[in-house]
């Protein structure tokens, strides 16, 4: 999650450097830092560049005699039964039990991050930042990686108060649950498991940790002016009633990143960004 903020800020910082140096040439000098150089530092080398569809990564659920052989009584939880309900408290308890039962048995999946908006704010620097929208999209796409876990699996249980509405439907073999998560705002000190979205899906684990991804860049002032808003958060999970485990699903939200004013430094160069806005769609599919 820290990569989302790091990538957006990296693009802002690099363009500040270009603007301060007055660079107008199409090809940077050997001393200049290119967009690719900076984004490479915030993009993990292990990120997969191949497209992986939900069908490719969704594990086949265990059924029939195989399920009987592989599932012991100790592994079976309270979630190992069907559920038809619209009661948020009942559905959240069912989901929490399934999430715990799936620990260590999560199907393969993929997380994707897609740039939804980028506005560099006012002034010349703001215009330059906004112009790099395509590069920001590419950087986030490179951070779309494979997963082998259920989102927020190691966070606190989801609470009934975290959910705006919920529904569970059983077909006799699988129970599919969906619930919309209450919107959450976060600041510099928010941890990954804090709040409604943090418990359900996971949020950025501290803005400080994200900024540390930017080698050679320091924030001299304004970190408290970074505000993140997690909205449109939704969880859909398919649960095998014979094992109580999650065998497929989608976890998603949009995070709005607002920076009212921040002063950054790259080497001896210093500049202030004002009114920077970005939005990223985050999704995990298994």
N, C-alpha and C positions, 0 to 999 in steps of 0.2 A: 504493500500500500504506500510506503514511503516514496516509491518511484514516481507516483502520480505528481506530487508536488515538486519533487526534484526536477523532473523533466520540464515542467512548465516554467519553473524559476530559472532553470539553466538557459532556456531559450531567451528569456528576458535579459539575463545577465550578459550573455554573449552579445546580444544586439546593443546593449548599453556600451560594451567595450568598443564595438564597431563605430558607434555614433561618436564616442569620446575621441577616438583616434581619427575621425574624419575620413574613414575608409570609403572610397568610391569606386575602387577598381573591381573588375569582375572576378579576378583571380587574386586571392590573398597571398601575402608574402610568406616566406618560410617561418617568419617569426610570429605571424598572426595565428590566432586560434580559430579554427574553422568550426562550423556548426557540428560537423561530423565528429570532431575531436571531443567536443564537450558532451554531446549526447551519448557518445560511446562510454563516457565515464559513468553515466547514470543508467545505462542499459546493461543488464546482466549479460555476460558472455554466454550463459547457458540458455538464454531465451530461444525458443524454437521459432524458426521463420516459416515453418510449414503449417499449412492450414490443417486443423484437426476438427472434424465435425463431431457433433454430439453422438452420432451413431458409431463413429470410429472409436470413441473413448468410453462409451458407456458399457460397463461390465454386464455380462449376461447374468440375470438373477438365478439363484439356485432354486430348483424346484424338484418335485417328485421324490423318488427314492434318494437321489443325491442330497437333497436338503435334509432328509432324515439322518443320513450318515454323517453329514458334516456339522450338524447343529446339535450340541449337547444341551441338557437341561440347564446347565449353568450359564450358557450363552443366551438363552431365551429370556427376554425381559417382558415387562408389562406391556410394551408396545407390540408384542407379537400376537396381536389380535386385530380384527378389523375395527374401523371407527367411521361412523357417519354422524357428523355433528357440525353445528355452527357456533358452538360455545367456545370462546377464545381460551378460557382457562383449561378446559379439557383438551383442546387441540394442542396448545403449547406444551402441556405435560406429556402428551403423546409424542410430540416432536423431540422434546428434550431427551426422553427415554431412547428414542430411535437414534439420535445423534450420538449418545453414549454407547449404544450397542454397536454402532458402526466404527468406533474407534479401532484403528488398526486394520480395518476391512473396507476402507473407502474405495469405491471404483475410481478408475482413472478419469480425469477430466481436464478442462482447460479454463484458465482465467483470461479474459480479454479486457483491454482498456482502450476506449475510443474517444478521441477528442470531440466534444460537442460544441465548444465555443472557445475563442481566444481573443481577448481585447487588451491591448497593451496600455490602455489609458490615454491620458492627455499628452500633448507635446510631440516633438520629433521622435523621441525614444519610443513613445507609445505607438506611433505609426509604424516604426520599424519592427517592433515586437509583433504587432498584429499581422504583419506581412509574412511571418514565418509559420503560419498556420499549417501549411502542408508538411513542414519539417516536424512540427510537434506531433502531427498525426502519425507520421512514420515512426517517430521515437516511441510513442506509446504502443504502437502495434508490435514493435520489437520486444516490448515488455509483456506481451501476451504469452504466458507460459503454461506448461502442463501442471496439473495438480494431482495429488494423491491423498487428499484429505477433504473432510467436510468443512466448509467455511465456519470459522469461530468455534471449531470443535473443542479448543482448549480454553474457551471463555466461560463466564458464568452462564447459568441457564437463562433462556429467554423468559421474560415475565409476561403475564397476561396483559399488564399495563403497557407493554411495548408494542402491542398489536392493535391496529385500528379495526380490522375485520378478519375473520378466518372461516375456513370451510374444510371439512374432511369428508371424503367419499370413498367407500370401499366397494370393490367389485368381487369380493370373496377371496381374492388372492393378493391384491395389492391395495393399500390405502394411499390415496393421493391427497396431500394437504396443501393449502395455499394460505398465506396470510400477508397482509400489507403492514409494514412496520412504521411506527410513528417517526416523523421527521426529527432529525437531530442536528444541532449546531455544535461546533467544536472549535477550540482555540489551541494555543501553543502547548498547553500542558495535558491535553486529552490523550488518553492511552487507547490502544487498539481495541480493548474489550469494554471500554466505557460506553454508557448510554444505550439507547434502544437499538440502534443500528449496529453498534459495536458488539452487543451480545448476540444479535441475530446473524450478522454477516462479517463484521470486523471493519474497523476504520483505521485511518492513519495513526500509527503508533508514535505520536509525538512529532511536532514540526521540527524540533531540533535534530532528530535522527534523520529526517529527510534532507535537511540542509547540509548535513555532514557528507551526503552523497556528492556534493559539488566541490570537487577538489580544486583548491586555489581560490575559492570564493568565500568571503565572509560577509555576514550581515552585521553592520555596525549599529543599526538602530531600526526599530519597527517590527520586530518579530511578533510583538503583541498585536500588531495591526493585520495579521493574517487570520482570516476567518473562513472556516469550512462549513458548508451546510450539506448534509446528506439527505436527499429527498427521493421520492418515488421508489423507496426500498421495498422489495418484495421477495418472498421465499416460496418456492414450490418444491415439494419433496415427495418422491414415490417410495413407499416403504413396503418391503416384503413382509407379509403378515406371518409367514412361517418362521422367520428369523428375527423380526423386529428391526432389521437393518435398512438403511437408506440405500437404494440401488440406482437412483437417478434423481435429477432435479436441477433447479436454476435458482441462483442467488444473485440479486442485482440491485443497483441503485445508481443515481447520478450524484456526483459531488460538485458543488459550486465552490470555487476558490476565489475569494475576494481579498485583495491587498489594497488597503486605503492609502498607505504610504510606507515605503521601506527603503532604507539606504544600504547599498551593497558596495563591496570593494573587491576589485580584481587586480591584484598586484598593487600598483600605485594609483590606479584609476578608481574613482569613487563617483557614484551617481545615485539619484533618488528616483524611484519608480512610484507613480501615483495612479490610483484608480485601475490597477491591473485586475482583470477578471478572466477566469478560465472555468470550463466545465468539462468533466470527464464522466463518461458512462462506464461503469464497472460491472462485469458479469462473470460468474463462474457457472459452467455447465458440466454436469457429469452424467 
